[in-house]
């Protein structure tokens, strides 16, 4: 039986406050993605942003403050 480690992509793509909107949209286009997980500077998940939300934000910090799809975390 395969494990998650056998099939997962270890190069996790995400947006962080250090990313520029332009480079984020470019990288999403290169990968054929319409959405991306958004993490804070400590690597904690904040939510998921779709390309339309990203295009209307001036930076990832602003984007992260207005996420419509917030992360659901369990202890």
PQR file with spaces between the fields and no chain letter, atoms N, CA, C, O and H, PARSE charges and radii, in Angstrom:
ATOM       1  N    UNK     1       0.834   -1.170    0.000 -0.4000 1.5000
ATOM       2  CA   UNK     1       0.000    0.000    0.000 -0.0000 2.0000
ATOM       3  C    UNK     1       0.893    1.253    0.000  0.5500 1.7000
ATOM       4  O    UNK     1       1.861    1.335    0.756 -0.5500 1.4000
ATOM       5  N    UNK     2       0.550    2.232   -0.866 -0.4000 1.5000
ATOM       6  CA   UNK     2       1.319    3.465   -0.925 -0.0000 2.0000
ATOM       7  C    UNK     2       0.983    4.371    0.252  0.5500 1.7000
ATOM       8  O    UNK     2      -0.138    4.377    0.760 -0.5500 1.4000
ATOM       9  H    UNK     2      -0.237    2.166   -1.480  0.4000 1.0000
ATOM      10  N    UNK     3       1.974    5.125    0.664 -0.4000 1.5000
ATOM      11  CA   UNK     3       1.760    6.118    1.711 -0.0000 2.0000
ATOM      12  C    UNK     3       1.685    7.501    1.058  0.5500 1.7000
ATOM      13  O    UNK     3       1.977    7.649   -0.129 -0.5500 1.4000
ATOM      14  H    UNK     3       2.885    5.120    0.252  0.4000 1.0000
ATOM      15  N    UNK     4       1.299    8.496    1.829 -0.4000 1.5000
ATOM      16  CA   UNK     4       1.249    9.871    1.313 -0.0000 2.0000
ATOM      17  C    UNK     4       2.626   10.313    0.820  0.5500 1.7000
ATOM      18  O    UNK     4       2.728   11.030   -0.175 -0.5500 1.4000
ATOM      19  H    UNK     4       1.062    8.376    2.793  0.4000 1.0000
ATOM      20  N    UNK     5       3.673    9.893    1.501 -0.4000 1.5000
ATOM      21  CA   UNK     5       5.032   10.254    1.102 -0.0000 2.0000
ATOM      22  C    UNK     5       5.388    9.709   -0.280  0.5500 1.7000
ATOM      23  O    UNK     5       6.225   10.286   -0.974 -0.5500 1.4000
ATOM      24  H    UNK     5       3.590    9.310    2.309  0.4000 1.0000
ATOM      25  N    UNK     6       4.765    8.611   -0.684 -0.4000 1.5000
ATOM      26  CA   UNK     6       5.035    8.014   -1.992 -0.0000 2.0000
ATOM      27  C    UNK     6       4.445    8.825   -3.138  0.5500 1.7000
ATOM      28  O    UNK     6       4.967    8.786   -4.252 -0.5500 1.4000
ATOM      29  H    UNK     6       4.085    8.142   -0.120  0.4000 1.0000
ATOM      30  N    UNK     7       3.378    9.553   -2.884 -0.4000 1.5000
ATOM      31  CA   UNK     7       2.676   10.233   -3.978 -0.0000 2.0000
ATOM      32  C    UNK     7       2.675   11.758   -3.866  0.5500 1.7000
ATOM      33  O    UNK     7       2.305   12.441   -4.821 -0.5500 1.4000
ATOM      34  H    UNK     7       2.954    9.585   -1.979  0.4000 1.0000
ATOM      35  N    UNK     8       3.075   12.293   -2.733 -0.4000 1.5000
ATOM      36  CA   UNK     8       2.985   13.747   -2.547 -0.0000 2.0000
ATOM      37  C    UNK     8       4.122   14.484   -3.228  0.5500 1.7000
ATOM      38  O    UNK     8       5.195   13.932   -3.471 -0.5500 1.4000
ATOM      39  H    UNK     8       3.375   11.738   -1.957  0.4000 1.0000
ATOM      40  N    UNK     9       3.856   15.738   -3.525 -0.4000 1.5000
ATOM      41  CA   UNK     9       4.879   16.626   -4.048 -0.0000 2.0000
ATOM      42  C    UNK     9       5.508   17.328   -2.859  0.5500 1.7000
ATOM      43  O    UNK     9       4.823   18.060   -2.145 -0.5500 1.4000
ATOM      44  H    UNK     9       2.984   16.186   -3.328  0.4000 1.0000
ATOM      45  N    UNK    10       6.766   17.126   -2.636 -0.4000 1.5000
ATOM      46  CA   UNK    10       7.431   17.692   -1.468 -0.0000 2.0000
ATOM      47  C    UNK    10       7.714   19.188   -1.614  0.5500 1.7000
ATOM      48  O    UNK    10       8.067   19.843   -0.633 -0.5500 1.4000
ATOM      49  H    UNK    10       7.323   16.531   -3.216  0.4000 1.0000
ATOM      50  N    UNK    11       7.567   19.735   -2.813 -0.4000 1.5000
ATOM      51  CA   UNK    11       7.785   21.162   -3.041 -0.0000 2.0000
ATOM      52  C    UNK    11       6.440   21.872   -2.989  0.5500 1.7000
ATOM      53  O    UNK    11       5.834   22.157   -4.023 -0.5500 1.4000
ATOM      54  H    UNK    11       7.280   19.204   -3.610  0.4000 1.0000
ATOM      55  N    UNK    12       5.988   22.147   -1.796 -0.4000 1.5000
ATOM      56  CA   UNK    12       4.689   22.739   -1.524 -0.0000 2.0000
ATOM      57  C    UNK    12       4.673   24.193   -1.998  0.5500 1.7000
ATOM      58  O    UNK    12       5.524   24.982   -1.587 -0.5500 1.4000
ATOM      59  H    UNK    12       6.480   21.916   -0.957  0.4000 1.0000
ATOM      60  N    UNK    13       3.720   24.554   -2.856 -0.4000 1.5000
ATOM      61  CA   UNK    13       3.600   25.914   -3.379 -0.0000 2.0000
ATOM      62  C    UNK    13       2.582   26.683   -2.554  0.5500 1.7000
ATOM      63  O    UNK    13       1.465   26.213   -2.341 -0.5500 1.4000
ATOM      64  H    UNK    13       3.029   23.913   -3.190  0.4000 1.0000
ATOM      65  N    UNK    14       2.967   27.860   -2.093 -0.4000 1.5000
ATOM      66  CA   UNK    14       2.087   28.668   -1.264 -0.0000 2.0000
ATOM      67  C    UNK    14       2.442   30.142   -1.421  0.5500 1.7000
ATOM      68  O    UNK    14       3.485   30.488   -1.978 -0.5500 1.4000
ATOM      69  H    UNK    14       3.874   28.241   -2.266  0.4000 1.0000
ATOM      70  N    UNK    15       1.568   30.995   -0.927 -0.4000 1.5000
ATOM      71  CA   UNK    15       1.812   32.435   -0.905 -0.0000 2.0000
ATOM      72  C    UNK    15       2.145   32.847    0.521  0.5500 1.7000
ATOM      73  O    UNK    15       1.550   32.352    1.478 -0.5500 1.4000
ATOM      74  H    UNK    15       0.721   30.714   -0.475  0.4000 1.0000
ATOM      75  N    UNK    16       3.101   33.757    0.649 -0.4000 1.5000
ATOM      76  CA   UNK    16       3.433   34.315    1.960 -0.0000 2.0000
ATOM      77  C    UNK    16       3.540   35.831    1.832  0.5500 1.7000
ATOM      78  O    UNK    16       3.650   36.348    0.721 -0.5500 1.4000
ATOM      79  H    UNK    16       3.584   34.159   -0.128  0.4000 1.0000
ATOM      80  N    UNK    17       3.510   36.548    2.954 -0.4000 1.5000
ATOM      81  CA   UNK    17       3.579   38.011    2.895 -0.0000 2.0000
ATOM      82  C    UNK    17       4.819   38.550    2.186  0.5500 1.7000
ATOM      83  O    UNK    17       4.825   39.710    1.775 -0.5500 1.4000
ATOM      84  H    UNK    17       3.421   36.128    3.857  0.4000 1.0000
ATOM      85  N    UNK    18       5.853   37.754    2.035 -0.4000 1.5000
ATOM      86  CA   UNK    18       7.067   38.200    1.344 -0.0000 2.0000
ATOM      87  C    UNK    18       6.951   38.149   -0.176  0.5500 1.7000
ATOM      88  O    UNK    18       7.803   38.703   -0.871 -0.5500 1.4000
ATOM      89  H    UNK    18       5.848   36.812    2.369  0.4000 1.0000
ATOM      90  N    UNK    19       5.927   37.503   -0.704 -0.4000 1.5000
ATOM      91  CA   UNK    19       5.764   37.355   -2.155 -0.0000 2.0000
ATOM      92  C    UNK    19       5.140   38.605   -2.766  0.5500 1.7000
ATOM      93  O    UNK    19       4.330   39.283   -2.133 -0.5500 1.4000
ATOM      94  H    UNK    19       5.235   37.053   -0.140  0.4000 1.0000
ATOM      95  N    UNK    20       5.524   38.895   -3.994 -0.4000 1.5000
ATOM      96  CA   UNK    20       4.857   39.978   -4.724 -0.0000 2.0000
ATOM      97  C    UNK    20       3.660   39.389   -5.465  0.5500 1.7000
ATOM      98  O    UNK    20       3.665   38.214   -5.832 -0.5500 1.4000
ATOM      99  H    UNK    20       6.182   38.345   -4.508  0.4000 1.0000
ATOM     100  N    UNK    21       2.653   40.199   -5.677 -0.4000 1.5000
ATOM     101  CA   UNK    21       1.453   39.741   -6.380 -0.0000 2.0000
ATOM     102  C    UNK    21       1.806   39.305   -7.798  0.5500 1.7000
ATOM     103  O    UNK    21       1.334   38.272   -8.271 -0.5500 1.4000
ATOM     104  H    UNK    21       2.649   41.154   -5.379  0.4000 1.0000
ATOM     105  N    UNK    22       2.636   40.093   -8.473 -0.4000 1.5000
ATOM     106  CA   UNK    22       3.018   39.748   -9.847 -0.0000 2.0000
ATOM     107  C    UNK    22       3.711   38.405   -9.966  0.5500 1.7000
ATOM     108  O    UNK    22       3.375   37.599  -10.833 -0.5500 1.4000
ATOM     109  H    UNK    22       3.020   40.932   -8.089  0.4000 1.0000
ATOM     110  N    UNK    23       4.676   38.167   -9.096 -0.4000 1.5000
ATOM     111  CA   UNK    23       5.394   36.887   -9.168 -0.0000 2.0000
ATOM     112  C    UNK    23       4.501   35.731   -8.752  0.5500 1.7000
ATOM     113  O    UNK    23       4.602   34.634   -9.301 -0.5500 1.4000
ATOM     114  H    UNK    23       4.949   38.822   -8.391  0.4000 1.0000
ATOM     115  N    UNK    24       3.624   35.973   -7.779 -0.4000 1.5000
ATOM     116  CA   UNK    24       2.696   34.931   -7.352 -0.0000 2.0000
ATOM     117  C    UNK    24       1.771   34.529   -8.494  0.5500 1.7000
ATOM     118  O    UNK    24       1.590   33.340   -8.757 -0.5500 1.4000
ATOM     119  H    UNK    24       3.541   36.864   -7.333  0.4000 1.0000
ATOM     120  N    UNK    25       1.183   35.515   -9.176 -0.4000 1.5000
ATOM     121  CA   UNK    25       0.298   35.217  -10.311 -0.0000 2.0000
ATOM     122  C    UNK    25       1.054   34.530  -11.443  0.5500 1.7000
ATOM     123  O    UNK    25       0.520   33.633  -12.095 -0.5500 1.4000
ATOM     124  H    UNK    25       1.330   36.481   -8.962  0.4000 1.0000
ATOM     125  N    UNK    26       2.295   34.948  -11.678 -0.4000 1.5000
ATOM     126  CA   UNK    26       3.113   34.317  -12.720 -0.0000 2.0000
ATOM     127  C    UNK    26       3.359   32.844  -12.388  0.5500 1.7000
ATOM     128  O    UNK    26       3.167   31.973  -13.236 -0.5500 1.4000
ATOM     129  H    UNK    26       2.729   35.677  -11.148  0.4000 1.0000
ATOM     130  N    UNK    27       3.781   32.573  -11.157 -0.4000 1.5000
ATOM     131  CA   UNK    27       4.047   31.193  -10.744 -0.0000 2.0000
ATOM     132  C    UNK    27       2.784   30.338  -10.784  0.5500 1.7000
ATOM     133  O    UNK    27       2.840   29.165  -11.155 -0.5500 1.4000
ATOM     134  H    UNK    27       3.936   33.281  -10.469  0.4000 1.0000
ATOM     135  N    UNK    28       1.651   30.917  -10.408 -0.4000 1.5000
ATOM     136  CA   UNK    28       0.387   30.176  -10.478 -0.0000 2.0000
ATOM     137  C    UNK    28       0.066   29.831  -11.930  0.5500 1.7000
ATOM     138  O    UNK    28      -0.355   28.712  -12.224 -0.5500 1.4000
ATOM     139  H    UNK    28       1.606   31.869  -10.107  0.4000 1.0000
ATOM     140  N    UNK    29       0.265   30.795  -12.844 -0.4000 1.5000
ATOM     141  CA   UNK    29       0.031   30.549  -14.258 -0.0000 2.0000
ATOM     142  C    UNK    29       0.933   29.464  -14.812  0.5500 1.7000
ATOM     143  O    UNK    29       0.492   28.615  -15.587 -0.5500 1.4000
ATOM     144  H    UNK    29       0.607   31.704  -12.604  0.4000 1.0000
ATOM     145  N    UNK    30       2.194   29.493  -14.415 -0.4000 1.5000
ATOM     146  CA   UNK    30       3.156   28.470  -14.856 -0.0000 2.0000
ATOM     147  C    UNK    30       2.726   27.073  -14.410  0.5500 1.7000
ATOM     148  O    UNK    30       2.959   26.095  -15.121 -0.5500 1.4000
ATOM     149  H    UNK    30       2.552   30.183  -13.786  0.4000 1.0000
ATOM     150  N    UNK    31       2.111   26.979  -13.260 -0.4000 1.5000
ATOM     151  CA   UNK    31       1.691   25.693  -12.697 -0.0000 2.0000
ATOM     152  C    UNK    31       0.248   25.331  -13.041  0.5500 1.7000
ATOM     153  O    UNK    31      -0.213   24.237  -12.717 -0.5500 1.4000
ATOM     154  H    UNK    31       1.922   27.773  -12.683  0.4000 1.0000
ATOM     155  N    UNK    32      -0.459   26.242  -13.694 -0.4000 1.5000
ATOM     156  CA   UNK    32      -1.848   25.986  -14.039 -0.0000 2.0000
ATOM     157  C    UNK    32      -2.775   25.992  -12.834  0.5500 1.7000
ATOM     158  O    UNK    32      -3.761   25.256  -12.799 -0.5500 1.4000
ATOM     159  H    UNK    32      -0.084   27.130  -13.958  0.4000 1.0000
ATOM     160  N    UNK    33      -2.458   26.827  -11.843 -0.4000 1.5000
ATOM     161  CA   UNK    33      -3.241   26.872  -10.612 -0.0000 2.0000
ATOM     162  C    UNK    33      -4.217   28.036  -10.620  0.5500 1.7000
ATOM     163  O    UNK    33      -3.900   29.112  -11.128 -0.5500 1.4000
ATOM     164  H    UNK    33      -1.657   27.425  -11.872  0.4000 1.0000
ATOM     165  N    UNK    34      -5.395   27.829  -10.062 -0.4000 1.5000
ATOM     166  CA   UNK    34      -6.382   28.884   -9.919 -0.0000 2.0000
ATOM     167  C    UNK    34      -6.538   29.348   -8.489  0.5500 1.7000
ATOM     168  O    UNK    34      -7.250   30.313   -8.210 -0.5500 1.4000
ATOM     169  H    UNK    34      -5.652   26.956   -9.648  0.4000 1.0000
ATOM     170  N    UNK    35      -5.860   28.646   -7.572 -0.4000 1.5000
ATOM     171  CA   UNK    35      -5.902   29.023   -6.161 -0.0000 2.0000
ATOM     172  C    UNK    35      -4.586   28.618   -5.508  0.5500 1.7000
ATOM     173  O    UNK    35      -3.822   27.812   -6.038 -0.5500 1.4000
ATOM     174  H    UNK    35      -5.282   27.863   -7.799  0.4000 1.0000
ATOM     175  N    UNK    36      -4.350   29.207   -4.336 -0.4000 1.5000
ATOM     176  CA   UNK    36      -3.089   28.929   -3.647 -0.0000 2.0000
ATOM     177  C    UNK    36      -3.302   29.068   -2.138  0.5500 1.7000
ATOM     178  O    UNK    36      -4.000   29.979   -1.694 -0.5500 1.4000
ATOM     179  H    UNK    36      -4.971   29.862   -3.905  0.4000 1.0000
ATOM     180  N    UNK    37      -2.697   28.162   -1.341 -0.4000 1.5000
ATOM     181  CA   UNK    37      -2.744   28.335    0.108 -0.0000 2.0000
ATOM     182  C    UNK    37      -1.940   29.580    0.494  0.5500 1.7000
ATOM     183  O    UNK    37      -0.917   29.882   -0.122 -0.5500 1.4000
ATOM     184  H    UNK    37      -2.129   27.422   -1.702  0.4000 1.0000
ATOM     185  N    UNK    38      -2.409   30.294    1.513 -0.4000 1.5000
ATOM     186  CA   UNK    38      -1.713   31.481    2.008 -0.0000 2.0000
ATOM     187  C    UNK    38      -1.241   31.182    3.426  0.5500 1.7000
ATOM     188  O    UNK    38      -2.026   30.784    4.286 -0.5500 1.4000
ATOM     189  H    UNK    38      -3.239   30.048    2.013  0.4000 1.0000
ATOM     190  N    UNK    39       0.061   31.382    3.654 -0.4000 1.5000
ATOM     191  CA   UNK    39       0.656   31.141    4.963 -0.0000 2.0000
ATOM     192  C    UNK    39       1.163   32.454    5.537  0.5500 1.7000
ATOM     193  O    UNK    39       1.470   33.386    4.793 -0.5500 1.4000
ATOM     194  H    UNK    39       0.699   31.706    2.955  0.4000 1.0000
ATOM     195  N    UNK    40       1.251   32.527    6.872 -0.4000 1.5000
ATOM     196  CA   UNK    40       1.848   33.712    7.487 -0.0000 2.0000
ATOM     197  C    UNK    40       3.370   33.542    7.499  0.5500 1.7000
ATOM     198  O    UNK    40       3.883   32.536    7.007 -0.5500 1.4000
ATOM     199  H    UNK    40       1.002   31.770    7.476  0.4000 1.0000
ATOM     200  N    UNK    41       4.087   34.508    8.053 -0.4000 1.5000
ATOM     201  CA   UNK    41       5.555   34.460    8.044 -0.0000 2.0000
ATOM     202  C    UNK    41       6.119   33.303    8.856  0.5500 1.7000
ATOM     203  O    UNK    41       7.261   32.895    8.644 -0.5500 1.4000
ATOM     204  H    UNK    41       3.670   35.324    8.452  0.4000 1.0000
ATOM     205  N    UNK    42       5.334   32.775    9.775 -0.4000 1.5000
ATOM     206  CA   UNK    42       5.786   31.623   10.565 -0.0000 2.0000
ATOM     207  C    UNK    42       5.422   30.297    9.913  0.5500 1.7000
ATOM     208  O    UNK    42       5.733   29.237   10.454 -0.5500 1.4000
ATOM     209  H    UNK    42       4.406   33.106    9.947  0.4000 1.0000
ATOM     210  N    UNK    43       4.766   30.343    8.756 -0.4000 1.5000
ATOM     211  CA   UNK    43       4.399   29.122    8.051 -0.0000 2.0000
ATOM     212  C    UNK    43       3.063   28.547    8.457  0.5500 1.7000
ATOM     213  O    UNK    43       2.732   27.429    8.062 -0.5500 1.4000
ATOM     214  H    UNK    43       4.513   31.205    8.316  0.4000 1.0000
ATOM     215  N    UNK    44       2.277   29.286    9.242 -0.4000 1.5000
ATOM     216  CA   UNK    44       0.954   28.811    9.651 -0.0000 2.0000
ATOM     217  C    UNK    44      -0.065   29.133    8.560  0.5500 1.7000
ATOM     218  O    UNK    44      -0.019   30.219    7.982 -0.5500 1.4000
ATOM     219  H    UNK    44       2.546   30.194    9.562  0.4000 1.0000
ATOM     220  N    UNK    45      -0.976   28.217    8.268 -0.4000 1.5000
ATOM     221  CA   UNK    45      -1.978   28.460    7.220 -0.0000 2.0000
ATOM     222  C    UNK    45      -2.991   29.520    7.641  0.5500 1.7000
ATOM     223  O    UNK    45      -3.503   29.511    8.760 -0.5500 1.4000
ATOM     224  H    UNK    45      -1.014   27.335    8.737  0.4000 1.0000
ATOM     225  N    UNK    46      -3.267   30.440    6.704 -0.4000 1.5000
ATOM     226  CA   UNK    46      -4.276   31.473    6.926 -0.0000 2.0000
ATOM     227  C    UNK    46      -5.545   31.184    6.140  0.5500 1.7000
ATOM     228  O    UNK    46      -6.644   31.531    6.574 -0.5500 1.4000
ATOM     229  H    UNK    46      -2.851   30.447    5.795  0.4000 1.0000
ATOM     230  N    UNK    47      -5.393   30.547    4.984 -0.4000 1.5000
ATOM     231  CA   UNK    47      -6.534   30.238    4.137 -0.0000 2.0000
ATOM     232  C    UNK    47      -6.102   29.978    2.716  0.5500 1.7000
ATOM     233  O    UNK    47      -4.930   29.720    2.442 -0.5500 1.4000
ATOM     234  H    UNK    47      -4.500   30.265    4.632  0.4000 1.0000
ATOM     235  N    UNK    48      -7.067   30.049    1.811 -0.4000 1.5000
ATOM     236  CA   UNK    48      -6.818   29.816    0.387 -0.0000 2.0000
ATOM     237  C    UNK    48      -7.336   31.019   -0.387  0.5500 1.7000
ATOM     238  O    UNK    48      -8.430   31.519   -0.129 -0.5500 1.4000
ATOM     239  H    UNK    48      -8.019   30.259    2.033  0.4000 1.0000
ATOM     240  N    UNK    49      -6.529   31.475   -1.342 -0.4000 1.5000
ATOM     241  CA   UNK    49      -6.917   32.604   -2.188 -0.0000 2.0000
ATOM     242  C    UNK    49      -7.057   32.134   -3.626  0.5500 1.7000
ATOM     243  O    UNK    49      -6.256   31.331   -4.105 -0.5500 1.4000
ATOM     244  H    UNK    49      -5.639   31.069   -1.552  0.4000 1.0000
ATOM     245  N    UNK    50      -8.083   32.640   -4.317 -0.4000 1.5000
ATOM     246  CA   UNK    50      -8.242   32.346   -5.734 -0.0000 2.0000
ATOM     247  C    UNK    50      -7.626   33.483   -6.541  0.5500 1.7000
ATOM     248  O    UNK    50      -7.410   34.577   -6.020 -0.5500 1.4000
ATOM     249  H    UNK    50      -8.734   33.292   -3.928  0.4000 1.0000
ATOM     250  N    UNK    51      -7.347   33.219   -7.811 -0.4000 1.5000
ATOM     251  CA   UNK    51      -6.634   34.191   -8.639 -0.0000 2.0000
ATOM     252  C    UNK    51      -7.350   35.541   -8.704  0.5500 1.7000
ATOM     253  O    UNK    51      -6.683   36.575   -8.710 -0.5500 1.4000
ATOM     254  H    UNK    51      -7.523   32.330   -8.234  0.4000 1.0000
ATOM     255  N    UNK    52      -8.667   35.565   -8.753 -0.4000 1.5000
ATOM     256  CA   UNK    52      -9.400   36.824   -8.795 -0.0000 2.0000
ATOM     257  C    UNK    52      -9.172   37.677   -7.566  0.5500 1.7000
ATOM     258  O    UNK    52      -9.061   38.899   -7.664 -0.5500 1.4000
ATOM     259  H    UNK    52      -9.209   34.724   -8.748  0.4000 1.0000
ATOM     260  N    UNK    53      -9.100   37.040   -6.405 -0.4000 1.5000
ATOM     261  CA   UNK    53      -8.813   37.772   -5.164 -0.0000 2.0000
ATOM     262  C    UNK    53      -7.389   38.318   -5.180  0.5500 1.7000
ATOM     263  O    UNK    53      -7.136   39.436   -4.730 -0.5500 1.4000
ATOM     264  H    UNK    53      -9.190   36.047   -6.325  0.4000 1.0000
ATOM     265  N    UNK    54      -6.476   37.526   -5.697 -0.4000 1.5000
ATOM     266  CA   UNK    54      -5.073   37.931   -5.745 -0.0000 2.0000
ATOM     267  C    UNK    54      -4.905   39.126   -6.685  0.5500 1.7000
ATOM     268  O    UNK    54      -4.198   40.081   -6.365 -0.5500 1.4000
ATOM     269  H    UNK    54      -6.682   36.618   -6.062  0.4000 1.0000
ATOM     270  N    UNK    55      -5.559   39.066   -7.846 -0.4000 1.5000
ATOM     271  CA   UNK    55      -5.444   40.141   -8.833 -0.0000 2.0000
ATOM     272  C    UNK    55      -5.941   41.478   -8.293  0.5500 1.7000
ATOM     273  O    UNK    55      -5.480   42.528   -8.742 -0.5500 1.4000
ATOM     274  H    UNK    55      -6.134   38.290   -8.106  0.4000 1.0000
ATOM     275  N    UNK    56      -6.866   41.462   -7.343 -0.4000 1.5000
ATOM     276  CA   UNK    56      -7.434   42.693   -6.801 -0.0000 2.0000
ATOM     277  C    UNK    56      -6.745   43.155   -5.514  0.5500 1.7000
ATOM     278  O    UNK    56      -7.245   44.047   -4.829 -0.5500 1.4000
ATOM     279  H    UNK    56      -7.241   40.609   -6.979  0.4000 1.0000
ATOM     280  N    UNK    57      -5.606   42.554   -5.185 -0.4000 1.5000
ATOM     281  CA   UNK    57      -4.866   42.928   -3.982 -0.0000 2.0000
ATOM     282  C    UNK    57      -3.562   43.611   -4.375  0.5500 1.7000
ATOM     283  O    UNK    57      -2.954   43.282   -5.394 -0.5500 1.4000
ATOM     284  H    UNK    57      -5.200   41.829   -5.742  0.4000 1.0000
ATOM     285  N    UNK    58      -3.148   44.556   -3.559 -0.4000 1.5000
ATOM     286  CA   UNK    58      -1.894   45.253   -3.852 -0.0000 2.0000
ATOM     287  C    UNK    58      -0.682   44.473   -3.359  0.5500 1.7000
ATOM     288  O    UNK    58       0.411   44.613   -3.907 -0.5500 1.4000
ATOM     289  H    UNK    58      -3.641   44.823   -2.731  0.4000 1.0000
ATOM     290  N    UNK    59      -0.869   43.654   -2.331 -0.4000 1.5000
ATOM     291  CA   UNK    59       0.209   42.794   -1.847 -0.0000 2.0000
ATOM     292  C    UNK    59      -0.399   41.621   -1.079  0.5500 1.7000
ATOM     293  O    UNK    59      -1.597   41.606   -0.799 -0.5500 1.4000
ATOM     294  H    UNK    59      -1.757   43.541   -1.885  0.4000 1.0000
ATOM     295  N    UNK    60       0.438   40.640   -0.743 -0.4000 1.5000
ATOM     296  CA   UNK    60      -0.057   39.430   -0.086 -0.0000 2.0000
ATOM     297  C    UNK    60      -0.512   39.729    1.334  0.5500 1.7000
ATOM     298  O    UNK    60      -1.404   39.051    1.844 -0.5500 1.4000
ATOM     299  H    UNK    60       1.412   40.651   -0.970  0.4000 1.0000
ATOM     300  N    UNK    61       0.072   40.717    1.980 -0.4000 1.5000
ATOM     301  CA   UNK    61      -0.390   41.094    3.323 -0.0000 2.0000
ATOM     302  C    UNK    61      -1.848   41.553    3.266  0.5500 1.7000
ATOM     303  O    UNK    61      -2.666   41.135    4.085 -0.5500 1.4000
ATOM     304  H    UNK    61       0.796   41.268    1.566  0.4000 1.0000
ATOM     305  N    UNK    62      -2.170   42.409    2.300 -0.4000 1.5000
ATOM     306  CA   UNK    62      -3.559   42.845    2.136 -0.0000 2.0000
ATOM     307  C    UNK    62      -4.459   41.663    1.804  0.5500 1.7000
ATOM     308  O    UNK    62      -5.556   41.533    2.348 -0.5500 1.4000
ATOM     309  H    UNK    62      -1.505   42.748    1.635  0.4000 1.0000
ATOM     310  N    UNK    63      -3.989   40.806    0.912 -0.4000 1.5000
ATOM     311  CA   UNK    63      -4.749   39.618    0.538 -0.0000 2.0000
ATOM     312  C    UNK    63      -5.072   38.771    1.759  0.5500 1.7000
ATOM     313  O    UNK    63      -6.210   38.331    1.926 -0.5500 1.4000
ATOM     314  H    UNK    63      -3.098   40.911    0.471  0.4000 1.0000
ATOM     315  N    UNK    64      -4.078   38.537    2.615 -0.4000 1.5000
ATOM     316  CA   UNK    64      -4.276   37.667    3.772 -0.0000 2.0000
ATOM     317  C    UNK    64      -5.270   38.256    4.773  0.5500 1.7000
ATOM     318  O    UNK    64      -5.894   37.515    5.532 -0.5500 1.4000
ATOM     319  H    UNK    64      -3.154   38.894    2.479  0.4000 1.0000
ATOM     320  N    UNK    65      -5.421   39.577    4.781 -0.4000 1.5000
ATOM     321  CA   UNK    65      -6.370   40.218    5.692 -0.0000 2.0000
ATOM     322  C    UNK    65      -7.811   40.113    5.203  0.5500 1.7000
ATOM     323  O    UNK    65      -8.744   40.349    5.970 -0.5500 1.4000
ATOM     324  H    UNK    65      -4.914   40.179    4.164  0.4000 1.0000
ATOM     325  N    UNK    66      -8.002   39.756    3.920 -0.4000 1.5000
ATOM     326  CA   UNK    66      -9.352   39.712    3.344 -0.0000 2.0000
ATOM     327  C    UNK    66      -9.697   38.350    2.738  0.5500 1.7000
ATOM     328  O    UNK    66     -10.511   38.271    1.818 -0.5500 1.4000
ATOM     329  H    UNK    66      -7.244   39.564    3.296  0.4000 1.0000
ATOM     330  N    UNK    67      -9.086   37.286    3.246 -0.4000 1.5000
ATOM     331  CA   UNK    67      -9.363   35.950    2.715 -0.0000 2.0000
ATOM     332  C    UNK    67     -10.807   35.553    2.974  0.5500 1.7000
ATOM     333  O    UNK    67     -11.319   35.725    4.080 -0.5500 1.4000
ATOM     334  H    UNK    67      -8.425   37.351    3.993  0.4000 1.0000
ATOM     335  N    UNK    68     -11.452   35.023    1.956 -0.4000 1.5000
ATOM     336  CA   UNK    68     -12.830   34.536    2.097 -0.0000 2.0000
ATOM     337  C    UNK    68     -12.871   33.068    2.496  0.5500 1.7000
ATOM     338  O    UNK    68     -13.876   32.585    3.018 -0.5500 1.4000
ATOM     339  H    UNK    68     -11.035   34.883    1.058  0.4000 1.0000
ATOM     340  N    UNK    69     -11.783   32.371    2.249 -0.4000 1.5000
ATOM     341  CA   UNK    69     -11.689   30.943    2.561 -0.0000 2.0000
ATOM     342  C    UNK    69     -10.600   30.762    3.616  0.5500 1.7000
ATOM     343  O    UNK    69      -9.455   30.455    3.287 -0.5500 1.4000
ATOM     344  H    UNK    69     -10.967   32.764    1.825  0.4000 1.0000
ATOM     345  N    UNK    70     -10.959   30.950    4.872 -0.4000 1.5000
ATOM     346  CA   UNK    70      -9.992   30.867    5.951 -0.0000 2.0000
ATOM     347  C    UNK    70      -9.608   29.414    6.222  0.5500 1.7000
ATOM     348  O    UNK    70     -10.369   28.487    5.946 -0.5500 1.4000
ATOM     349  H    UNK    70     -11.889   31.200    5.139  0.4000 1.0000
ATOM     350  N    UNK    71      -8.414   29.244    6.767 -0.4000 1.5000
ATOM     351  CA   UNK    71      -7.930   27.909    7.081 -0.0000 2.0000
ATOM     352  C    UNK    71      -8.710   27.319    8.256  0.5500 1.7000
ATOM     353  O    UNK    71      -9.092   28.026    9.188 -0.5500 1.4000
ATOM     354  H    UNK    71      -7.795   29.997    6.992  0.4000 1.0000
ATOM     355  N    UNK    72      -8.932   26.031    8.187 -0.4000 1.5000
ATOM     356  CA   UNK    72      -9.557   25.306    9.279 -0.0000 2.0000
ATOM     357  C    UNK    72      -8.454   24.443    9.896  0.5500 1.7000
ATOM     358  O    UNK    72      -7.939   23.527    9.255 -0.5500 1.4000
ATOM     359  H    UNK    72      -8.622   25.457    7.429  0.4000 1.0000
ATOM     360  N    UNK    73      -8.107   24.739   11.122 -0.4000 1.5000
ATOM     361  CA   UNK    73      -7.024   24.016   11.790 -0.0000 2.0000
ATOM     362  C    UNK    73      -7.568   23.280   13.008  0.5500 1.7000
ATOM     363  O    UNK    73      -8.430   23.786   13.726 -0.5500 1.4000
ATOM     364  H    UNK    73      -8.526   25.483   11.643  0.4000 1.0000
ATOM     365  N    UNK    74      -7.061   22.108   13.218 -0.4000 1.5000
ATOM     366  CA   UNK    74      -7.456   21.284   14.368 -0.0000 2.0000
ATOM     367  C    UNK    74      -6.258   21.063   15.254  0.5500 1.7000
ATOM     368  O    UNK    74      -5.141   20.906   14.762 -0.5500 1.4000
ATOM     369  H    UNK    74      -6.360   21.697   12.635  0.4000 1.0000
ATOM     370  N    UNK    75      -6.474   21.048   16.550 -0.4000 1.5000
ATOM     371  CA   UNK    75      -5.380   20.751   17.494 -0.0000 2.0000
ATOM     372  C    UNK    75      -5.167   19.269   17.579  0.5500 1.7000
ATOM     373  O    UNK    75      -4.294   18.812   18.317 -0.5500 1.4000
ATOM     374  H    UNK    75      -7.381   21.176   16.949  0.4000 1.0000
